[in-house]
């Protein structure tokens, strides 16, 4: 029973760390990256659809991204969705077949803004991990009548170590992204 609670918490924490890393990837650094558009939703026939389902993304140059839609009728909607993206600062152009997105050079001030955004996302991920830990602790406390006190204390220490390890993983990913953002 204790092992089940800890295993479930570990799986949920793993997913939270992966989600945080994906969130970090959506923040633009100095070069164009198809992951920037991972969470872009395009209004396609009245339904918000992820851009990756509507088009292929190519990165021919450091600051240029080519979006080739599978359905040419979605060109205008894709262009508008990219233009409406916050924190990107890009002006996409549509030549009738593809959407070309040229990303402007980042200023030092803009890089620092992006670092703040990434830190906020990192803190949100840590709060989520603490929520998972709190629920697992409540589940362990519910087992108090079925297992011994020593087993509960040992399980709580394991839960704390598990949480600490996942928080450290987020911190490492955060430091890596900050370094990438501040690299000129």
Secondary structure, DSSP 8 states (H G I E B T S, - for coil): -HHHHHHHHHHHHHHHHHHHHHHHHTS--SS--GGGGTT-EEEETTEEEEHHHHEEEEEEETTEEEEEESSGGGHHHHHHHHHT-TTT----EE-SS-EEEE-----HHHHHHHHHHHHHHHHHHHHHHHHHHHHHHHHHHHTTTTS-HHHHHHHHHHHHHHHHHHHHHHHHHHHHHHHHHH--
